[in-house]
């Protein structure tokens, strides 16, 4: 077995400074899991990765530059009780890391390591190792032994330790104790110790073993929580400590100036230095230079402070449990942060922060960033405002130095801004009377457009189109004004790039659009002569339309209104290209989507791309989300695909560029923010007072160095311009793939069953579910950086934790007479694509559907129960047990267990623990059903159905084996099982397998329920074939869904929409009974484990001789593995059940792992397992079902929670393990297997 790269928390950072050239960025070493990652910050690329430990996390890195070469280093890497030395040679692009020495394990965990000299040598031959027992060991790297050991007089356990000094006899140690204090002590020579009053006699001191002794310097008290990190200043005169009390403190420490003769400890008062308050959670790490202090914490923020305690900057770009490490280089001004989310962010702080400058955003260079304050020509800012005072109503950038400004007096100005801040104002247009301009729009032609077209709407309802032929001579322009709406009814005007500048839209407050054709004397003439009304578009919602986009090629117009609705209109080419008509066409919507952004306004919408049958739409809104929609041109359906929530923005105004969105533009509170969607970093942040003020922005080809923003405050236009031409590296950068920020509970491979451009044996896709409710799709590929890409699919409602995932990629087709026709067909049509099911806390269930011809998923449907919708099993019907059961081995369920009642008092604590699913469809029908079995923490197991493509949810039956909750679920589909009465007839057998907390494994036959539901489904009327699933019910960007609907009893709803009535009628048509059935188990294996069955897996059914067989393996909290064979045969007795089940070849490994088993997988030949002991073990299954360990591997994933395996070619397996991070391992089976 070979281990792959680990993706998870970054636990250590270290700079490698190069001597030539001095201004070049340093190199970077990062520790993650048991690996070292090496980065070149010049091009922000990973050069190499090295495995340094076996299952031990890297906690720290220390290096020493070789005296012979500036490109050779001695690197000390430590983790837990282990310490290793390496020789690191760099000749880019080639690097080598050679192990020099592995020190024996220390008795306590290592907290800090540094290279020091002794008085007899100028070379740093000693390695000082600080441990949690407040002692320091000095390792002689030449003789490979511990030469000295120095223990602090204060014997206590430590959370952190930091050493300062380059010589043994001047080494100072700062120890953060469990008593919230910092003990500072130093190492002195033995003769000095005796001079200070040592009671030991000279003859009793072994000079070779103990020539040094610890002497206390001071004790620092003031923190009210555990001290997590300490750092020294460069001269050793100051300390910075961070703590559990959410603060950082600066301490003045005397390191050699104090007279040591008194030998007394000094207790520093609480006011010895500034206290840095600002973090809202625990502070994990800090670093210090001569000018700034950097702290990072559990609140995912990085804060930059001045030495006087002034907070200079806040950076928040990480997600999850926090930022673990930070590192600052005062030469290059590079700030590196790393956290639980696996991301390594690199920022460049400007030197002005060294002087305590506030207002520098840390990303842009203040020397190149320009801020101007402009006043319109007739401004009366110094005087009192009156009704005739002129002020700004609208603004729009035409270029980085050109700004159009419209005022309340009906005047349009053009401001030319020079690099020095001088402004030349030109009046472009003035209305015939002083009527305020209400709205303004500039044709989106960009800087490449020869002339500018500006549309202005005033309070009288008139629209004016101004054409500036040459922006260098703005006086040479023409305009045309006409009445477009009634007085005070013209609120918006829009241009559309695909239609050209000859068409302009206007909007009124009631959801009505007008399309105007602007005519001129000829194409070469600039004089505007007329405007014809081409069409009127009336929305089905009487709400103001505030954004739109149109496609001439696709003949569609999409609009967004003030209440989050999207409306689609036809925009026929004949309408645009036809001759003028006497009256305008009245056009109604072809489709709409209500509440695409909840009740928040839609701020922008764009037609992103199209295919032969679909048009892809993107929209942004006031809910801080980007929504993705698809419009089916053939069926004229508008489908919600998914969304992306940008948590840093409360309002996403638009994205840039339109054709390939890489940046989001929006607002958070009163700040304007430019956000990079690819690197998840903040490009710019400008306080402006909020989005309600008149504002505008302009971005260049590289927004990090080319961006402009203007806003109005107190009648003054403030322009922030950062526009430079540079070939330097642009910051911030993301060096490492950003992943989940919390623990993962489940994962599954997305198997490649269609022809994608993916090398099967080289790469794969893995879906993971996290504690924070997110579901991600990550690609693994061979190479230096194995984890090449990770995409966020979405998140559960309210961020509820994802507990289990399963994938569905086969459809089982049934005839209408319920004879089996075929099984295992790869899904190849739109309704039956690859499905991904995720379940978790708050009983949230979400389905995802893979897009056609791409390895990407879209949101399909979500559901979770409403309040007071608990499962009461007393009202459930009891169903007779199916199958041929051995009464001696099957445990009968008592009446008390069957009548278990789950009240709703703790419904907020209920969560789904496990899920399994399979797809069934009727032959000749486009309707398919995904049957989903979910286990809840209230000890219920429910069979549910999702009808596709209508997205209808139904409850089918309850499966309750006992009062113990179910922790794991699997299913097996036995195909083409012959009937005992008629050998010509075959049927599919659907069996569900569960593992419970009491150690039992249960089996249910759900075949009859599946067949009955499919029979009832065949009577579904065509008029009922509506898509009932709307946008998921959300708070702000999270994904929820509709309430559960029982197959037998439709739920009451407070809403009376047509779709709800139709769904209730459909639910009634599919059921005749009044209660949900409860299925008792087909078979129960008691005491399969001594405690909870954490994981189950079953191999595919194989047809062997006259029966079907599969192999089942389980793992539990008792550290055991249990495997057995499961046979299903047709019954020979025509009077009995149609099949019988036989269990054989049972085997149990009592101590398969040294801790709880958390994940298993099998194909019948091999078994893979993982547990909390951080081991992946491979077991071989013999012919008689016996398990024998073949290989094992220590992984870097702390606390593994899940395991999945993908078969890659003959005898090749990829094993993925997830927990606090994720790691891939590869196994090559022997050729004789």
LINPEUR-V90357 format. One line per field, one symbol per residue. ss: DSSP state (H for helix, E for strand, C for the rest). phi: phi as a letter, one per 20 degrees, with the letter a starting at -180 (. if undefined). burial: # if it has 24 or more other ideal C-beta (glycine too) atoms within 12 Angstrom, else .. A space follows every 50 residues. Layout:
ss = ???
phi = ???
burial = ???
This chain:
ss = CEEEEEECCEEEEEEECCCCCCCCCCEEEEEECCEEEEEECCCCEEEEEE ECCCCCCCCEEEEEECCCCCCEEEEEEEECCEEEEEEEEEECCEEEEEEE EECCCCCCCEEEEEEEECCCCCCCCEEEEEECCCEEEEEECCCCEEEEEE ECCCCCCEEEEEEECCEHHHCEEEEEECCCEEEEEEEEEHHHHHHCCCCC CHHHCCCCCCCEEEEEEEEEECCCCCEEEEEECCCCCEEEEEECCCEEEE EECCCCCCCHHHCCCCEECCCCCCEEECCCCCEEEEEECCCEEEEEECCC CEEEEECCCCEEEEECCCCCCCEEEEEEECCCCEEEEEECCCCEEEEECC HHHHHCCCCCCCCCCCCCEEEEEECCCCCCCCCCCCCCCCCEEEEEEEEC CEEEEEECCCEEEEEEECCCCCEEEEEEEECCCCCCEEEEEECCCCCCCC CEEEEEEECCCEEEEEEECCHHHCCCEEEEEEECCCCCCCCEEEECCCCC CCEEEEECCCCEEEEEEEEECCCCCCCEEEEEEEEEEECCCCCCEEEEEE ECCCCEEEEEECCCCEEEEECCHHHHHCCCCCCCEEEEEEEEECCCCCCC CEEEEEEEEECCCEEEEEEEECCCEEEEEEEECCCCEEEEEEEEECCCCC EEEEEECCCCCCEEEEEECCEEEEEECCCCEEEEEEECCCCCCCEEEEEC CCCCCEEEEEEEECCEEEEEEEECCCCCCCCCEECCCCCCCCCEEEEEEE CCCCCCCCCCCCEEEEEEEECCCEEEEEEEECCCCCEEEEEEEEEEHHHC CEEEEEEECEEEEECCCCCEEEEEEECCCHHHCCEEEEEEECCEEEEEEE CCCCCCEEEEEEEECCCCCCCEHHHCEEECCCCCCCCCCCCCCCHHHHCC ECCCCCHHHCEEEEEEEEEEEECCCCCEEEEEEEEECCCCEEEEEEEECC CEEEEEEEECCCCCCEEEEEEEEEEEEECCCCCCCEEEEEEEEEEECCCC EEEEECHHHHHHHHHHHCCCCHHHCCCCCCCCCCCCCCECCECCCECCCC CCCCCCCHHHHHHHHHHHHCCCCCCCEEECCCEEECCCCCCCEEEEEECC CEEECCEEEEEEEEEECCCCEEEEEEEEEECCCCCCCCEEEEEEEEEEEC CCCCCCEEEEEECCCEEEEEECCCEEEEEEECCCCCEEEEEEEECCCEEE EEEEEEECCCCEEEEEEEEECEEEEEEECCCCC
phi = .dedfecafedbcbededfcffefffecdcdbmdddddcdffdlcfeacc edcdndffdaccccfffebfdccddddcalddbcdcdddccgeecbcdfd adfffefcfedbbbecddfebeeeeddededfemccddeefeelbeeccc dffeeaedebbcdcpdcffcfdcddeefemcdddbcecfffffffeofef effeeeffececbecfdacddrfdbfeebcceffemecccccbfemcccd cecedaeffeffmefdeeffefafdedrfebgdebbbbcfcccdccbfem ddcdcefenffdbcdccecnepdecbbcdffemeddcbbfemecdcddee ffffemfdofemdeeffdedcdddcfgdfdffdffcfefebedbbafebf cccecdcfemdddddddefenfcdeceebbffcfdfeebbbdgfemffff cddcdcddfenedcddddfcffcffebcbbcbfebffmdedbccdcffen feccdccdfdmddcdddedcfafeedfedacdeebcddffdfcfedbabc cffelbcdccdfdmedcdcfcffgfeefffdfcffeddfeabcemfdmde feebbbeeabcfccceccbcbfemcdddccdeffeldddferbcedffde cefacbfffbfdcddaccmddecddefeelceebbcfcnofffgbabbce fcffccbcbcbdblmdedddccbcdbdffedfcdfcgfcgebfddbbbfe fedcedecfgedbadcecdcfeneccdcddbfpfdfeebbdefrbffmmf feebcbdcccddedffemffdabmegfcdffdfgdcdccafmleccdccf ffmbebdcfdacbbfefldfedffeeeedffenedeffddefefffffeg ddfefdffefbfdbbbbbdcbefmceecceeddcddfemdcceccdedef medcedadccfaeefedbcbbcdeelefffecffecbeddcdcccdfene cdccddffffffffffffeffffefdeeeeggfcecnfdcreffcffebf ffceecfffffffffffffebcedcefdeeffaceflfcfbgefbcbcff fdedldbdcbddccccfemddccbecdccffeefeeffbcdcdblfbcdf cfcebgedbcbbdndccdbbbfemdddddeeffenfecfdabbedefflg dbbbccednfmdcdddccaeobbdcccdfffef
burial = #.################......##################.####### ###.###########......###################....#.#..# #.#..#.###########.....##################....##### ####.##########.############.###########..#..#.... .........##############.#########..############### ###.#....#.....#.#...#####.##.#########.########## #######.######################.################### .##......######...####.###..#..........########### #################.....#.#######...##########....#. ###################.#..#..######.##...###########. #########.##########.....#.#..###########.######## ##.##################...##........#.#.##########.# ########.....####################...############## ######.#..########..#######.########.#.##.######## .############.#########.....###################### ###....#.#..###################...####.########### ###############..#.##.#...#..##################### ##..###########...###.#..#..#.#####....##.#...##.# .#.......#############..#.######################## ############.###############.......############### ##############.###.#...###########.#############.# #........#.###.###.##....##########..##.########## #.....#########################.....#######.#####. .##..##########################...#.#.############ ########...################.#....
